[in-house]
Amino acid sequence: MKHKLFFILLISTFVFACSNSGNVDMEGKKVEVTVDDVTATYEQAKEIFYSLPSPVETALILESANVKFNPDILNPLSKLNTYLTSKKQALNLGVYSADLSYATLFEQQQITINYMAASKKLADRLGILDAISDSTLIKIEKHISDKNQMLNIIAETFMNSSTYLEENNRAEISSLIILGGWLEGLYISLQLASTTESKNEELLQIIFSQQFSLLDMIGLLEIYKDYKEITPLVVQLKELSTLYEKVSDPIKKEDIKLLSIKVNEIRQEFVE
């Protein structure tokens, strides 16, 4: 269970357990984040992390469902230079990383390289200068045909952001990256479930189980409720949670449609 569905980036955010109090928000206003907050961040992120299946499990699920890779559901790289605020950059670093993992699972080599490069640019703009180095890009090109090795490189790459995160104490960035990646993973799963002709129980179960990850995601963001950039995101996630409460197990086609509409609505605000 080292890596998780469309969301390898999540593990890197655990390095915030080393952060101190005295964070500032995205406008430079000081916001106190205590050691207890950081511990809670770690625990919430861990709950989300372990609720997701591994890429190997995911690959088997997608193969049995006869799912084809669909590049149209990715967040276009043409939007990269429109993300000018730290909030947008953090959210879409999560989004692009989920897209990157999705492409890797389907062995889309050039797309994988392109999305890693885009993730590097966003990480650089956030000041995570050592997260994705030029040597990492070279390593990716060398091992591009080895899916398992690629997944390992991606996970290791984002863990390298620890130095930046420890030195800059910007815990809200961590939560936004987690949110961007988690929501994109759910979005991709819903898109695949919507376009797959045959019913796939495992894929549907992944989607159903995300209602529990959603509660952890809300809990994670509420730790940073004093950040005004995060408050509206909590509201949106609670609205999604309300929809999930109406979903039955096993999840039905109409449930997929209902969840897709809301997830698309939230995601649109992230990526536009």
C-alpha positions in Angstrom: 0.0 0.0 0.0 2.9 2.4 -0.7 1.1 4.4 -3.4 -2.6 5.3 -3.8 -5.2 5.8 -6.5 -4.4 8.8 -8.7 -2.9 10.5 -5.6 0.7 9.6 -5.0 1.3 13.2 -4.0 -0.6 12.8 -0.7 2.2 11.1 1.1 4.5 14.1 0.6 2.3 16.3 2.8 3.2 14.2 5.9 6.3 16.2 6.2 4.2 19.0 7.7 4.5 17.0 10.9 7.8 18.8 11.3 6.3 22.3 10.9 6.2 24.9 13.7 3.6 27.4 14.8 3.6 30.9 13.4 2.3 30.3 9.9 1.2 33.1 7.7 -1.8 33.1 5.3 -1.5 33.7 1.6 -1.7 37.5 2.2 1.0 37.5 4.9 -1.3 37.6 7.9 0.0 35.6 10.8 -2.1 32.6 11.8 -1.2 30.4 14.7 -0.8 26.7 13.9 0.0 24.6 17.0 1.8 21.3 17.3 -1.6 19.7 18.0 -2.8 21.1 14.7 0.2 19.6 12.8 -0.4 16.3 14.5 -4.1 16.4 13.5 -3.0 17.3 9.9 -0.8 14.1 9.8 -3.6 11.9 11.2 -6.3 13.2 8.9 -3.9 12.9 5.9 -3.1 9.4 6.9 -6.8 8.4 7.1 -7.3 9.7 3.5 -4.2 8.0 2.3 -5.1 4.5 3.6 -8.6 4.8 2.3 -7.4 4.6 -1.3 -6.4 1.5 -3.2 -2.9 1.0 -4.5 -2.1 1.7 -8.2 -1.6 -2.1 -8.8 -5.1 -2.7 -7.4 -6.4 0.2 -9.5 -4.8 -1.1 -12.7 -6.4 -4.4 -12.2 -9.8 -2.7 -11.6 -9.5 -0.6 -14.7 -8.3 -3.6 -16.8 -11.3 -5.7 -15.7 -13.6 -2.8 -16.5 -12.1 -2.5 -19.9 -11.5 1.2 -19.3 -9.6 3.1 -21.9 -7.3 6.1 -21.2 -9.1 9.3 -21.9 -6.9 12.4 -22.1 -9.9 14.7 -22.4 -10.6 14.3 -18.6 -7.2 15.7 -17.7 -6.8 19.3 -16.6 -5.2 20.9 -19.8 -1.6 22.0 -19.5 -2.6 25.2 -21.4 -4.1 26.5 -18.2 -0.8 26.2 -16.3 0.2 29.9 -16.7 -3.2 31.1 -15.6 -2.6 29.9 -12.0 -1.2 33.1 -10.4 -2.2 32.8 -6.8 -0.7 30.4 -4.2 -4.1 28.9 -3.7 -4.6 28.1 -7.3 -1.0 26.9 -7.7 -1.4 24.5 -4.7 -4.8 23.2 -5.7 -3.6 22.5 -9.2 -0.3 21.0 -8.1 -2.5 18.4 -6.5 -4.7 18.2 -9.6 -1.8 17.8 -12.1 -0.2 15.3 -9.8 -3.3 13.1 -9.8 -3.5 13.5 -13.6 0.2 12.5 -13.8 -0.5 9.4 -11.8 -3.5 8.5 -14.0 -1.4 8.8 -17.1 1.4 6.7 -15.5 -1.1 3.9 -14.7 -2.0 3.8 -18.4 1.6 4.0 -19.5 1.1 7.3 -21.4 4.7 8.1 -21.5 4.8 11.5 -23.2 1.8 12.8 -21.2 3.5 11.6 -18.0 6.6 13.6 -18.9 4.5 16.7 -19.8 2.5 16.6 -16.6 5.6 16.1 -14.5 7.1 19.2 -16.1 4.0 21.1 -15.3 4.0 20.0 -11.7 7.6 21.1 -11.5 6.7 24.6 -12.6 3.9 24.9 -10.1 6.2 23.5 -7.3 8.8 26.1 -8.3 6.3 28.9 -8.2 5.3 27.8 -4.7 8.9 27.9 -3.7 9.3 24.1 -3.5 12.5 24.4 -5.6 14.0 21.0 -4.8 10.8 19.0 -5.1 11.3 18.2 -8.8 14.9 18.7 -10.0 16.2 18.4 -13.5 17.9 15.2 -12.5 14.5 13.8 -11.6 13.2 14.6 -15.0 16.1 12.8 -16.5 15.4 9.8 -14.3 11.8 9.8 -15.4 12.8 9.8 -19.1 15.2 6.9 -18.4 12.6 4.8 -16.7 9.5 5.9 -18.6 8.7 2.4 -19.9 8.7 0.9 -16.4 5.4 1.7 -14.8 6.3 0.5 -11.3 9.6 2.4 -11.3 7.7 5.5 -12.5 5.2 5.3 -9.6 8.1 5.0 -7.2 9.9 8.0 -8.7 6.7 10.1 -8.6 6.1 9.3 -4.9 9.8 10.0 -4.0 9.8 13.2 -6.0 7.0 14.9 -4.0 8.4 13.7 -0.7 11.5 15.8 -1.6 9.4 18.9 -0.9 10.0 18.4 2.9 12.9 20.9 3.1 10.7 23.7 1.8 7.7 22.8 3.9 9.8 22.6 7.1 11.5 25.9 6.5 8.5 27.9 5.4 5.8 26.7 7.7 3.0 27.1 5.2 0.6 24.3 6.4 -2.4 25.7 4.4 -0.5 24.9 1.2 -0.3 21.3 2.3 -4.0 21.0 2.8 -4.7 22.6 -0.6 -2.4 20.2 -2.4 -4.1 17.3 -0.7 -7.5 18.6 -1.6 -6.6 19.2 -5.2 -5.2 15.7 -5.6 -8.0 14.0 -3.7 -10.8 15.8 -5.7 -9.1 15.1 -9.0 -8.9 11.4 -8.1 -12.6 11.3 -7.3 -13.3 13.2 -10.5 -11.4 10.8 -12.6 -13.1 7.8 -10.9 -16.5 9.3 -11.5 -15.6 10.0 -15.2 -14.5 6.4 -15.7 -17.6 5.0 -14.0 -19.8 7.2 -16.1 -18.2 6.2 -19.4 -17.7 2.5 -18.7 -20.4 0.4 -20.4 -20.1 -2.6 -18.1 -20.7 -2.2 -14.4 -17.6 -2.6 -12.4 -18.2 -3.3 -8.7 -14.7 -2.5 -7.5 -14.6 0.9 -9.2 -18.1 1.7 -7.8 -16.9 0.7 -4.3 -13.9 3.0 -4.6 -16.3 5.9 -5.3 -18.7 4.9 -2.5 -15.9 4.7 0.1 -14.7 8.2 -0.7 -17.5 9.6 1.5 -15.3 8.6 4.5 -12.2 10.2 3.0 -14.4 13.2 2.4 -15.1 13.5 6.1 -11.3 13.3 6.8 -10.7 15.9 4.1 -13.2 18.3 5.8 -11.6 17.7 9.1 -8.2 18.4 7.7 -9.3 21.7 6.2 -11.2 22.8 9.3 -7.8 22.8 11.2 -7.0 25.8 9.1 -10.5 27.5 9.2 -8.8 30.8 10.1 -7.4 31.0 6.6 -10.1 32.8 4.5 -9.0 31.0 1.3 -10.0 27.7 2.9 -13.3 28.6 4.4 -15.4 28.4 1.1 -13.7 25.1 0.3 -15.0 23.6 3.5 -18.6 24.8 2.6 -18.3 23.1 -0.8 -17.1 19.9 0.7 -19.9 19.8 3.2 -22.4 20.2 0.4 -20.8 17.2 -1.3 -20.9 15.3 2.0 -24.6 16.0 2.2 -25.1 14.4 -1.3 -23.0 11.4 -0.2 -25.4 10.8 2.7 -28.1 10.0 0.1 -26.0 7.5 -1.7 -26.8 3.8 -1.2 -24.4 0.8 -1.2 -24.1 -0.5 -3.8 -23.9 2.8 -5.5 -26.3 3.3 -8.4 -26.0 5.0 -11.8 -28.1 7.9 -10.7 -25.8 8.3 -7.7 -22.8 8.6 -10.0 -24.6 11.3 -12.0 -25.5 13.2 -8.9 -22.0 13.1 -7.4 -20.4 13.9 -10.8 -22.4 17.1 -11.1 -21.3 18.4 -7.7 -17.6 17.2 -8.1 -17.5 18.8 -11.5 -18.8 22.1 -10.1 -16.2 22.2 -7.3 -13.4 21.1 -9.7 -14.3 23.8 -12.2 -13.5 26.4 -9.6 -10.1 24.8 -8.9 -9.0 24.6 -12.5 -10.4 27.8 -14.0 
